[in-house]
């Protein structure tokens, strides 16, 4: 049986997704806590490209690969953060790290609904929700199943709605470049269709809190 606070948080998420009524420039106390939790991940020092890493910690595992591939860890980073927030998203060992971002995109749109994930209709709504302390992921699936997609977490920001329309919400990501805070347009630049064709999809999940 759901406790009262969990029910209220779920109702809040549903109401915010439906109404988009929260101004993006406002960051609640829960949003500030979410931002601090994201900063604590130290993504610019861990989950680095061209390394084999522990998906939960981002720490390197022995010798770096010699195959010349990028070996980026966007999906592992997102999985690790969600794990620490007690939020389930597709992750190892249920799916290998290989092409995990594409698989997470598909999972979020299907099984993810049963785990509390809800689609978010726009980049502005995604930023609004993150500012309320709600975990929001931005995800892109490559049409070629042999190419990796990309996934990031929307982080709280006081940027204006106009800035969000021009450059996307603010995100934290691992990838070819690891960024504690960057725009979605910049973070997804290695996937040209993601921003230019509006192919990024957003999903939100209420963080588990005591």
N, C-alpha and C positions, 0 to 999 in steps of 0.2 A: 504494500500500500504506500502511495506517495505521501511524504510528510507535507505539512502545510507550506513551509518555505519553498520546497521544490515545486509544488503546484503553483505558487504565486510567481516564481521565476519563469516557469514555463508559460504561464498566461501572459506575462510581460513580454517575453520573446515573441509570442504569436501576435500580440497587439502591435508591437513595434514593427514587425515585418509587414503587417497588413497596412499600417497607417503611415509609416515613414515620418512620424510626427516629431521626432527629436532632432534638434538642430545639431549639425555636425560639429560646430565650434564648441559645444558644451561637452566637457568630460566629467563624468560622475566620479564619485569615490571608487566605485567598482572599476571604472575605466582606468583610473590611476593605478589601481592594484594590478590590473591586467598588464599595463605598460611596464610596471616594475618586474612582474613575472617574466615578461618577454626579454627585458634587459638582462635579467639574471641568467638567461640561456647562453650568453656570451657567444653569439652565433658568428661573430667575425673572427673568433679564435678557434672554433670547433666546427665539425661537419665540413671541413675544407675539401675543395675539389682536388681530384687527382690523388686521393688517398683512399685506402680502405678504412672504414670507421665503424665503431660500435654505434648502432643506430640510436640507442638510448642516450648515450653520453656525448657523441660526436668525437670522442677520442680516437686517434689513429690506431690501427691494428697492424703492427709490424711494418714490413716493407711495402712501399708504394707500388701499385700496379705498373707493369712495364709494357702494356699493350698500346700506349699512346692515346687512350680514350680519356674523356673528361672526368668520368666517375664523379658526377655531382650528387648532392645528397639533399635536395629540396624536400623530397617526400619523407625521408628519414627524420629530418629536422621537425617537420610538421607533426609526424607521428610521435616524436619524443616529447614535444611540448604538450600535445593532447594527452599523452600518457601521464605527464606530471599534473595535468589539470583534472585527471580522472574522467577524461572524455575519450570514448573509443572512436578511432578512425582506422581504416584498414592499415595493417602494419605487419612486419615480421613477427612470428613465423607464418601467419596466415597467408601472406604473400611475400615473395622474395623482394629484395631491394631493387632488382632489375625491373625497369619500366613500372615502378610502383606508382608514380604520379598519374599515369594514364589509368591504372587500375583504381586508384583512389577517386578519380573523376567519375568513373562508371559506378563505383560503389556508393558514392555520395548521392548519386541520382537514383539509386535503387534501394539497396539494403540500408543505406544510411538513414533513411526516414524512420526505420524501426529503432535506430539508436539515438534518435533525438535531433538529427540534422534536418534543417529546413532550407529550401532554396530562398535566396534573397534576390529581389528583382532588379536592383541597380547598384552601381558603385557608390552612390550617395547613401542609400540605405545601408550598405555594408559598412561605411564609415560611421554612420549614426550608431549602429549596433555595437561596433567595437568601442565606441566612446562610452557606451553604457556598461562595458565590462563583459560583453558577450564574445565568445570565441567565433571568429569569422575567418573562413579560408577562401582564398581566390585561387581558382584552379583552371587549367587549360589542358585539353587533350589533343595530342597530335593526331592528324588524320591517318598518317602512316603508322601502323601499329608497331613498327620496328624502331621508331624514333621516340625518345623520351618526351613527355609533356613537362608541365611545370606546376608547382603549387607553392603558395606562400600564405602567411597569416596577416590579416589586416590589423594594424596597430592603432591605438588611439592617437588622434591628432586634432589640432584646432584649425586645420586648413578649411577654407571656405568651400561652399558647394561649387562655386565657379572653378576653383582650383581642382576639385575632384573631377569635374566634367572635362577639364583640359588635360589632366595627367593621371587620373585615377586616384583611389584612396592611398593612404600611406601604408606601407607593408614592411614586414621583416622577413628575410628569406636566407636560405642557403642556395647555392647554385654555382654557376661559373664565377660569380662574384658574390660573396656573402655580405649582406647589408643589414645592419641593425635597424636602419630606417631609410627607406627610399620610396620613390613613387612607383605605382604599379606599371606605368608606361616604361620606366627605366628598368625595373626589375624583370619584366617579361620581354625585353628587347631582343633576346635570342630566339624568340618565337614570334616573328613579325605579324602573323595573323591574329595573335592573341589580342593585341590592342587595336590594330588597324581595322580589323574586321569585327571587333566587339565579341570575340569568341571566349572571353573569360567568363566563368560562372562562379557565383558566390553561394556559400552555404554557411549557415549559422547554427551554433549549438550553445545552449546555456551552460556556462561553466559550473561544475560541481563545487559547491561551497558548503561549509558546515551549517 
